Structures are given as structure tokens and as C-alpha cells.
Amino acid sequence: MLPTLLLVPAVTAPAPAPPHEPVRVVIDADRRTLTVYSGTTPYKVFPCAVGKPSTPTPLGEWAIQEKAAWGGAFGTRWMRLTIPYGIYGVHGTSNPGSIGSFASHGCVRMFNRDVEKVYRWVQVGTPVSVIGTPPRRTVFEGDRGSEVTDVQLALERFGYYEGPISGVFTPQLTEAVAFFQSKHGIRPDGIIGRSTYAALGLYPPRRTHPAWLPRPAPETTEKNSDSSPGGRTARPARSIARARRVS
């Protein structure tokens, strides 16, 4: 007589509850992680890829501007950020081997399975903090990025600049930089290199922190990261290129 087999139904683990409002996102460009917060409590940490040293992911306080499903190299989901000087976003990828590295033109790449979860949890307007060690590339007229924003803010504090804080290196900023340089014994070429960063108090760079999240106690604060990209060879001033989609 053959034994009777009892069929036991498979038990599926329940899906985790979504984070409670307010949902916030922190992207750590140094560690290549994206953390979803429920209020001020970390809810879920995901690995990601960020910008290469030559095209770093812009640091700062942004928000989700647009949600879409693009496909192709952008994977299954796309979430644009409110960065004013280019088209940057958080998206999936057709190159999962790049996750965890400095690989993109400034966007934040995630595994498709992960970006689909984040896509469900965030809305247009969800705050996104991109933190890390600020890049200190050599920059000049026509460049754009968070290091340009840092220079604009520093020159404004010193009283040398009254233009927009746009992250775009305009002719007005070139004039302000050259004037600042002339007053501080630096060759007034309007190009931001290490000596000008130092005179502005921007070198060595200090790791940033989300504006809304309480800072850790001094004894647990990490030392400055040494992962900031180096300078690059100077090039002639150029006109600002039309904003293009970057990945």
C-alpha cells in the first residue's frame, strides 16, 4: 500500500509594510547607497551607482520632479530630480554590473527590482538629499555642478558675487572669480583650482549631511572622505551646452 502524501500549502512571507509619511530619500554618493527614510528613521537601504569623477552626481537638497517608465538603458523606472542645471534622475539600468560603482554621467542607477520598490514609495515632491564629499574639479566658464554652486555661495558670503545661485559657471561668475583672485594674490584667470578653492574656504572639502536629519554626536562623526575626484586639465571657456539627458 502506497503512503498517502499530504500536500501542505506554501507559506508566502507577507510583503513589508510601506514606509510611513513623511517619506524621504538620502543618496550617499561616497558609499553608493540610497536610503529610504520613514520620518527620520532609516527604512530600507539599497546599493546604487553614482556619477563618475568627471561627471559627479550633484550634491544638495532636491525633490522628485517627475516619475515615468522609460525602459532601455534607464531600466524599468525613472524619477527625475529638481536639479536646475541638467536632467538628472534615479532610475533602473540595463547594466546591473555597474551597481555599487562610480559609473554614470551623474544619474543614480539602481537594480530594476529595487527602483520599482522606491518608485511605489515616493511621490512627486518627495525630498531627496544627495550627500557625500563635494567634488573639487577644476572648473571654468560653461561648467555646471555642485562645486560651482559652492563657489557661488562662498563668493556671495565674501561680497564678490550677486548673481543667481544656479550651479552654472556664467561669464558673470568668471568676472567675480577673477576679481576675488586678484585680491588674494592668485593669478586672475577666472578658473577655479585648488588655490582658489582654498582661499574660499572650500578645500579640503568636508562631507555633507542631510539638512533635515540631526547630525551625529562629535565622537561618531566620520573623518573627511578622501574619495573626492581630482582636478582635470584646463580647457578654453565654452558656451553653456543645451541641457541634455544624462544617465
KEKE-3310 file (N, C-alpha, C; in steps of 0.2 Angstrom, whole numbers, plus 5000, padded with zeros to 4 digits):
npx = (5004:5003:5010:5001:5002:5003:4998:5005:5001:5011:5019:5019:5029:5023:5023:5033:5027:5024:5034:5030:5023:5032:5040:5056:5072:5088:5103:5119:5133:5146:5146:5139:5125:5107:5095:5079:5069:5058:5050:5062:5069:5079:5072:5074:5089:5097:5109:5118:5123:5133:5138:5153:5170:5173:5160:5151:5138:5126:5127:5116:5100:5086:5071:5059:5054:5048:5040:5041:5041:5053:5062:5074:5091:5088:5082:5068:5061:5060:5064:5064:5075:5075:5085:5093:5101:5102:5097:5094:5092:5085:5086:5082:5092:5100:5112:5117:5129:5136:5131:5135:5146:5156:5150:5141:5134:5130:5118:5108:5109:5100:5097:5084:5073:5074:5073:5060:5053:5056:5050:5037:5035:5038:5033:5029:5037:5043:5056:5073:5089:5105:5121:5138:5156:5160:5164:5179:5184:5194:5186:5178:5172:5156:5155:5146:5138:5138:5150:5152:5140:5144:5155:5149:5140:5150:5158:5147:5145:5157:5155:5158:5150:5134:5125:5114:5112:5115:5122:5128:5142:5144:5148:5147:5150:5163:5170:5168:5175:5188:5191:5190:5202:5212:5212:5217:5230:5231:5233:5223:5213:5201:5198:5193:5203:5214:5220:5212:5200:5204:5207:5194:5189:5185:5193:5202:5188:5173:5163:5146:5129:5112:5101:5089:5091:5096:5112:5126:5133:5148:5159:5156:5156:5161:5178:5184:5181:5192:5189:5186:5185:5200:5208:5206:5212:5214:5203:5198:5187:5169:5153:5138:5132:5117:5105:5105:5099:5105:5114)
npy = (4994:5011:5025:5039:5055:5071:5086:5101:5118:5131:5143:5160:5174:5189:5204:5218:5232:5247:5262:5274:5291:5306:5302:5301:5303:5298:5299:5293:5298:5295:5282:5275:5272:5271:5277:5275:5284:5283:5296:5301:5290:5277:5266:5257:5251:5253:5247:5257:5265:5279:5296:5297:5302:5312:5317:5320:5315:5328:5336:5340:5347:5341:5336:5324:5326:5321:5306:5291:5278:5273:5263:5253:5258:5265:5257:5250:5260:5278:5292:5309:5322:5338:5346:5360:5363:5353:5337:5325:5310:5297:5280:5264:5251:5244:5238:5230:5226:5238:5243:5249:5256:5270:5276:5283:5296:5306:5303:5292:5276:5260:5243:5235:5229:5235:5249:5249:5246:5258:5267:5265:5270:5283:5300:5313:5327:5322:5324:5323:5320:5322:5317:5318:5319:5334:5337:5342:5347:5355:5369:5380:5393:5389:5377:5366:5361:5354:5359:5371:5378:5379:5388:5399:5402:5404:5415:5424:5426:5432:5444:5446:5442:5443:5437:5424:5409:5396:5385:5385:5390:5405:5419:5431:5425:5421:5434:5438:5428:5431:5444:5441:5433:5442:5450:5441:5437:5428:5421:5430:5422:5417:5404:5390:5382:5372:5382:5393:5387:5384:5397:5402:5394:5382:5370:5358:5348:5346:5333:5332:5333:5328:5341:5340:5330:5326:5329:5317:5313:5322:5312:5302:5306:5305:5305:5316:5311:5304:5303:5312:5318:5321:5336:5342:5343:5360:5369:5379:5392:5389:5390:5388:5372:5365:5359:5341:5324:5314:5299)
npz = (5000:4995:5003:5010:5003:5010:5005:5008:5009:5002:5011:5010:5013:5021:5012:5016:5026:5018:5020:5032:5031:5034:5019:5015:5005:5005:4996:4996:4990:4992:4998:4989:4991:4993:5003:5010:5020:5034:5041:5052:5053:5046:5034:5023:5014:4999:4987:4975:4959:4956:4949:4938:4942:4933:4930:4941:4953:4957:4972:4986:4991:4985:4976:4971:4954:4943:4938:4929:4916:4907:4901:4892:4892:4904:4912:4922:4928:4931:4939:4940:4946:4955:4950:4944:4933:4923:4917:4928:4937:4947:4942:4935:4927:4913:4914:4926:4932:4935:4947:4963:4960:4953:4940:4931:4921:4930:4935:4946:4947:4949:4954:4944:4951:4964:4961:4957:4969:4976:4968:4970:4983:4984:4980:4968:4973:4984:4996:4992:4997:4992:4997:5002:4999:4993:4976:4969:4957:4944:4938:4926:4915:4908:4914:4925:4940:4957:4964:4957:4962:4976:4975:4970:4982:4991:4986:4987:5000:5004:4998:4984:4974:4966:4959:4952:4962:4954:4950:4938:4928:4924:4913:4921:4934:4931:4930:4943:4950:4945:4950:4964:4964:4961:4972:4981:4979:4968:4952:4941:4932:4932:4933:4943:4954:4965:4973:4973:4978:4991:4996:4996:5007:5004:5003:5011:5005:5014:5021:5017:5024:5027:5027:5035:5044:5060:5066:5069:5085:5090:5093:5085:5072:5056:5048:5036:5020:5008:4995:4985:4968:4958:4950:4933:4917:4911:4900:4886:4889:4886:4878:4887:4886:4878:4889:4892:4892:4904:4910)
capx = (5000:5007:5008:4997:5005:4999:5000:5005:5001:5017:5018:5022:5030:5020:5027:5034:5023:5027:5036:5025:5024:5034:5045:5062:5077:5095:5108:5126:5137:5153:5145:5135:5119:5101:5091:5073:5068:5051:5051:5069:5071:5080:5068:5077:5095:5099:5115:5116:5129:5133:5142:5160:5173:5172:5153:5149:5131:5126:5125:5112:5094:5082:5065:5056:5050:5044:5040:5040:5044:5056:5064:5080:5096:5086:5078:5060:5058:5064:5062:5069:5076:5074:5092:5091:5106:5103:5092:5097:5087:5086:5082:5085:5098:5101:5119:5117:5136:5138:5129:5140:5152:5156:5149:5136:5135:5128:5112:5109:5107:5098:5094:5077:5069:5075:5070:5052:5050:5056:5045:5030:5035:5039:5028:5032:5038:5047:5063:5079:5096:5111:5126:5145:5161:5160:5169:5184:5187:5195:5180:5178:5166:5152:5154:5140:5138:5138:5156:5150:5136:5148:5159:5144:5139:5156:5159:5142:5147:5163:5153:5161:5146:5127:5121:5110:5115:5112:5126:5131:5148:5142:5153:5147:5154:5170:5172:5168:5181:5195:5191:5192:5208:5216:5213:5220:5237:5230:5233:5216:5211:5194:5197:5193:5208:5214:5222:5206:5195:5207:5206:5187:5187:5182:5197:5199:5181:5170:5157:5139:5124:5105:5099:5084:5092:5100:5119:5128:5137:5155:5163:5154:5156:5167:5183:5183:5182:5197:5187:5184:5189:5205:5206:5207:5216:5210:5201:5196:5180:5165:5146:5134:5128:5110:5104:5104:5098:5111:5112)
capy = (5000:5017:5030:5045:5061:5077:5092:5107:5124:5135:5149:5166:5179:5195:5210:5223:5237:5253:5267:5279:5298:5308:5298:5305:5298:5300:5296:5294:5297:5291:5275:5272:5269:5275:5275:5277:5286:5284:5301:5302:5283:5273:5261:5252:5254:5250:5249:5261:5268:5287:5298:5296:5308:5318:5319:5318:5317:5334:5335:5345:5346:5341:5333:5321:5331:5318:5299:5288:5271:5274:5257:5253:5259:5268:5252:5250:5266:5284:5298:5315:5326:5345:5349:5366:5364:5347:5332:5320:5306:5290:5275:5257:5250:5238:5236:5229:5225:5244:5245:5250:5259:5277:5274:5286:5303:5310:5300:5287:5269:5255:5237:5237:5227:5240:5255:5248:5247:5265:5271:5265:5273:5291:5304:5319:5332:5318:5326:5319:5323:5319:5319:5315:5323:5338:5336:5349:5348:5362:5371:5386:5396:5384:5371:5366:5356:5357:5363:5378:5381:5380:5394:5405:5403:5407:5422:5429:5427:5437:5450:5447:5439:5445:5433:5418:5403:5392:5379:5386:5394:5410:5425:5435:5422:5422:5440:5438:5424:5434:5449:5438:5430:5447:5452:5436:5435:5422:5423:5431:5419:5415:5397:5388:5377:5371:5388:5397:5383:5385:5404:5402:5390:5376:5365:5352:5348:5342:5328:5335:5330:5330:5347:5339:5325:5328:5327:5313:5316:5323:5307:5297:5309:5302:5309:5318:5306:5305:5300:5317:5317:5326:5341:5340:5348:5366:5369:5385:5394:5387:5392:5383:5367:5364:5353:5335:5319:5310:5293)
capz = (5000:4995:5008:5007:5003:5012:5002:5013:5005:5003:5015:5007:5018:5019:5010:5021:5025:5015:5025:5034:5029:5028:5016:5012:5002:5006:4992:4999:4984:4994:4999:4984:4994:4993:5009:5011:5027:5036:5045:5052:5054:5040:5032:5018:5011:4993:4983:4969:4956:4955:4944:4938:4945:4929:4929:4948:4954:4960:4979:4988:4993:4979:4977:4965:4950:4938:4938:4922:4915:4901:4898:4889:4897:4910:4916:4922:4931:4931:4944:4939:4952:4953:4949:4939:4928:4919:4918:4932:4940:4949:4938:4934:4922:4909:4916:4933:4935:4937:4953:4968:4957:4951:4933:4927:4919:4935:4937:4951:4945:4954:4951:4942:4957:4969:4959:4957:4976:4978:4964:4973:4990:4983:4976:4965:4978:4990:4997:4991:4999:4989:5001:5001:4999:4987:4971:4969:4950:4941:4934:4922:4912:4905:4918:4929:4945:4964:4965:4955:4967:4982:4974:4970:4989:4995:4984:4989:5008:5004:4995:4977:4969:4967:4954:4954:4964:4949:4948:4931:4928:4919:4912:4927:4939:4929:4932:4951:4952:4943:4954:4970:4964:4961:4978:4986:4976:4964:4945:4940:4926:4932:4933:4950:4955:4972:4977:4974:4982:4997:4998:4998:5012:5001:5002:5009:5006:5020:5019:5018:5028:5025:5031:5040:5049:5066:5065:5074:5090:5088:5093:5080:5066:5052:5046:5029:5015:5003:4988:4981:4962:4957:4945:4926:4913:4909:4893:4885:4890:4881:4879:4890:4881:4880:4894:4888:4896:4906:4913)
cpx = (5004:5005:5005:5001:5001:5002:4999:5006:5008:5015:5022:5023:5027:5025:5027:5029:5027:5029:5031:5027:5027:5040:5050:5067:5083:5100:5115:5130:5144:5152:5141:5129:5113:5097:5085:5071:5060:5052:5059:5072:5073:5075:5071:5083:5096:5105:5113:5123:5128:5138:5150:5163:5173:5165:5150:5141:5131:5123:5120:5105:5089:5075:5063:5052:5046:5045:5038:5043:5046:5059:5071:5086:5094:5082:5071:5057:5063:5060:5067:5069:5076:5080:5091:5095:5107:5097:5095:5091:5089:5082:5085:5090:5098:5109:5120:5124:5139:5136:5134:5146:5151:5155:5145:5138:5132:5121:5113:5105:5105:5096:5086:5072:5069:5071:5062:5049:5050:5051:5038:5030:5035:5034:5032:5032:5042:5054:5068:5085:5101:5117:5132:5150:5161:5165:5173:5187:5189:5189:5181:5172:5162:5151:5148:5141:5138:5144:5155:5145:5140:5152:5155:5142:5144:5158:5153:5143:5152:5161:5156:5156:5138:5123:5117:5114:5112:5116:5129:5136:5147:5148:5153:5151:5162:5173:5173:5174:5188:5196:5194:5200:5213:5217:5216:5227:5237:5230:5225:5214:5204:5192:5198:5198:5209:5216:5216:5201:5198:5206:5198:5185:5184:5186:5201:5192:5179:5164:5151:5135:5117:5104:5094:5085:5097:5107:5121:5132:5144:5159:5162:5154:5162:5172:5181:5185:5188:5196:5185:5188:5194:5203:5207:5210:5212:5209:5198:5188:5175:5158:5143:5130:5121:5109:5102:5103:5104:5109:5118)
cpy = (5006:5022:5036:5051:5067:5083:5098:5113:5128:5141:5155:5171:5185:5200:5215:5229:5243:5258:5272:5286:5301:5304:5303:5300:5302:5296:5298:5293:5294:5284:5271:5268:5274:5273:5279:5278:5286:5289:5302:5295:5279:5267:5255:5255:5250:5252:5253:5263:5275:5289:5297:5302:5314:5320:5317:5319:5323:5333:5341:5343:5346:5338:5329:5325:5327:5310:5296:5281:5272:5268:5258:5254:5262:5263:5252:5256:5272:5289:5304:5319:5333:5349:5354:5366:5358:5342:5326:5316:5300:5285:5268:5257:5244:5235:5235:5228:5232:5246:5244:5253:5267:5276:5278:5293:5308:5307:5295:5281:5264:5249:5238:5234:5231:5246:5255:5249:5255:5269:5271:5269:5281:5294:5310:5324:5328:5321:5321:5323:5319:5322:5316:5320:5327:5337:5343:5348:5355:5364:5379:5388:5390:5378:5372:5360:5359:5360:5370:5382:5383:5387:5400:5407:5407:5414:5427:5430:5432:5443:5451:5445:5441:5441:5428:5412:5397:5385:5379:5391:5399:5415:5429:5432:5422:5428:5441:5434:5428:5440:5447:5436:5436:5450:5448:5434:5429:5424:5424:5428:5417:5408:5395:5382:5376:5377:5392:5394:5385:5392:5405:5398:5384:5370:5364:5352:5344:5338:5332:5330:5332:5336:5345:5334:5327:5325:5322:5316:5317:5317:5301:5300:5307:5307:5311:5312:5308:5303:5305:5317:5323:5331:5338:5345:5354:5366:5376:5386:5392:5390:5386:5378:5367:5358:5347:5330:5315:5304:5290)
cpz = (5000:5000:5006:5008:5005:5009:5007:5009:5007:5007:5012:5012:5016:5017:5015:5020:5022:5021:5026:5032:5035:5026:5013:5009:5003:5001:4994:4993:4986:4995:4994:4987:4993:4999:5009:5018:5028:5042:5046:5054:5047:5040:5028:5015:5005:4990:4977:4965:4955:4950:4944:4941:4940:4928:4936:4948:4959:4968:4981:4990:4987:4981:4970:4961:4945:4939:4931:4922:4908:4897:4895:4894:4904:4914:4916:4925:4931:4935:4943:4945:4950:4953:4943:4933:4924:4921:4922:4936:4943:4945:4938:4929:4918:4910:4923:4936:4937:4944:4959:4966:4955:4943:4929:4925:4924:4938:4942:4948:4950:4950:4950:4948:4962:4967:4959:4964:4978:4974:4967:4980:4989:4979:4973:4971:4984:4990:4995:4992:4996:4993:4999:5002:4993:4982:4971:4962:4948:4936:4931:4919:4907:4909:4922:4934:4952:4967:4963:4960:4974:4981:4974:4977:4992:4993:4986:4996:5008:5001:4988:4972:4971:4962:4956:4957:4960:4948:4941:4931:4922:4918:4918:4933:4937:4931:4940:4953:4951:4948:4961:4970:4964:4967:4983:4983:4972:4957:4943:4933:4926:4932:4941:4950:4963:4976:4978:4978:4990:5000:4999:5004:5010:5000:5008:5009:5012:5018:5021:5022:5027:5030:5036:5045:5054:5065:5070:5079:5088:5088:5088:5073:5062:5050:5038:5024:5010:4996:4983:4974:4962:4952:4938:4922:4910:4902:4892:4887:4885:4883:4883:4885:4883:4884:4890:4894:4898:4910:4917)
residu = (MET:LEU:PRO:THR:LEU:LEU:LEU:VAL:PRO:ALA:VAL:THR:ALA:PRO:ALA:PRO:ALA:PRO:PRO:HIS:GLU:PRO:VAL:ARG:VAL:VAL:ILE:ASP:ALA:ASP:ARG:ARG:THR:LEU:THR:VAL:TYR:SER:GLY:THR:THR:PRO:TYR:LYS:VAL:PHE:PRO:CYS:ALA:VAL:GLY:LYS:PRO:SER:THR:PRO:THR:PRO:LEU:GLY:GLU:TRP:ALA:ILE:GLN:GLU:LYS:ALA:ALA:TRP:GLY:GLY:ALA:PHE:GLY:THR:ARG:TRP:MET:ARG:LEU:THR:ILE:PRO:TYR:GLY:ILE:TYR:GLY:VAL:HIS:GLY:THR:SER:ASN:PRO:GLY:SER:ILE:GLY:SER:PHE:ALA:SER:HIS:GLY:CYS:VAL:ARG:MET:PHE:ASN:ARG:ASP:VAL:GLU:LYS:VAL:TYR:ARG:TRP:VAL:GLN:VAL:GLY:THR:PRO:VAL:SER:VAL:ILE:GLY:THR:PRO:PRO:ARG:ARG:THR:VAL:PHE:GLU:GLY:ASP:ARG:GLY:SER:GLU:VAL:THR:ASP:VAL:GLN:LEU:ALA:LEU:GLU:ARG:PHE:GLY:TYR:TYR:GLU:GLY:PRO:ILE:SER:GLY:VAL:PHE:THR:PRO:GLN:LEU:THR:GLU:ALA:VAL:ALA:PHE:PHE:GLN:SER:LYS:HIS:GLY:ILE:ARG:PRO:ASP:GLY:ILE:ILE:GLY:ARG:SER:THR:TYR:ALA:ALA:LEU:GLY:LEU:TYR:PRO:PRO:ARG:ARG:THR:HIS:PRO:ALA:TRP:LEU:PRO:ARG:PRO:ALA:PRO:GLU:THR:THR:GLU:LYS:ASN:SER:ASP:SER:SER:PRO:GLY:GLY:ARG:THR:ALA:ARG:PRO:ALA:ARG:SER:ILE:ALA:ARG:ALA:ARG:ARG:VAL:SER)
# end
